[in-house]
Amino acid sequence: MRLAITKSLRPGARLGKNIYNDRGHILLCEGLRLTQKMINRLVSLNIPYVYIQDSRTDDIIPKHPVSGKLRREAINMIETTFLDMKNKMNLDGSFTIEQANVKLTQIVRNIMGELKRNKELMTLLADVYTYDDYIFTHSFNVTLYTLAIGVELNINDKNLEILGLGAILHDVGKMLVPLEVLRKPGKLTEKEFEQIQKHADYGFHLIKNVHTVSLLVTNCAYQHHERLDGSGYPRGIKGDEIHYFGKIIAVADVFDAVTSNRVNRKAMLPHQGLEVHYAGVGKKFDNAIIEAFRRAVAIYPNGLSVELNDGRKGVVSSQNEGIGDRPMIRILEEDGERIKEPYEVDLNKNLHLLIMKCLDIQEPA
């Protein structure tokens, strides 16, 4: 199957994978032929990509790093915890976190277990979901990316649990930021941006009062927007002043932010998100962490249409373990012509070949 930009879809395209809502219920079924009305609805739901069927690539089946059941349980638990905390803020939001600590920690353990059993590179484009609230899914995605980095860096299980819990709770302070500011579609004013920035302080003060949670988790909430060169917030600390876990979550946080559809920003593809990281190597982000991320995550996900530097076009068919930017490519077009017998090219064994650009699904390939 092929990964298609939703806005480029044409009526008659057949869905390659189910589309789910945030509760795991199917909205549109695999195999359904899309109408223009359906396509317009998908666009309005801010779904940037879908999978469509294609006889020459139908054996390419992207797999999510964790099960749909675990994903739903995790996001629902994050949502319940965050909203309950917000509703009880006049009493004590920290008490809600303390109550949820055991369940959140178990979710982290479950994610760790599935990531370690699944040896494939991580891609969050494997399944298509719609979500009502970005914060909860962002917290889940950042946890996945953070734990994938942590596993790649050989962090031991005890510290992985702390790191994972820090990732889940890194944005908990946003529950104290006015909703109209969080969901504002246009450019934020200076005052509104200052309100957004306060979420790191809010998260710090909420978590530090939870005596059953490690202080390292507090640092994750407090420091995930700090940068190596001191240009971050809330304190503008730099270099080794920033805890290692804060540096890891910073990489995961930025990547998910730029590769997700937001009210004020269109989603980038994974390789474009990695370019944002590379632009900040040594200045904003730790190079060793970014390299661990590159090894753990599928920068070019299965089903993505690409063009190589020799002009050939095709689709990413599979991944090479530990090498997220050198996948296998199924060649479908040569010299501007569709070929009768597609074949595979391993970019890891053909180092002279490079992916030059990712293609809109409607371009011939």
Protein Blocks (a to p, Z undefined) as FASTA:
>chain_A
ZZddfklpcehiacfbdcddfkopafbdghiacdfklmmmmmmnopabdcdddfklmmpc
cddfbdfklmmmmmmmmmmmmmmmmmmmmmommlmmmmmmmmmmmmmmmmmmmmmmmmcd
cdfklbccddfblklmmmmmmmmmmmmmmmmnopafklmmmmmmmmmmmmmmmmmpcfkl
mmombdcdfklmmmmmmmmmmmmmmmmmmmkbcfklmmmmmmmmgcfkopacfkopahjl
pcfklmmmmmmmmmmmmmpccfkbccddfklmmmmmmmmgoklmcfklmmmmmmmpcfba
ghiacddfkopacddfbdcehiaklccdddfbgghiacfbdcdddfklmmmbccfbdcdf
kbcZZ
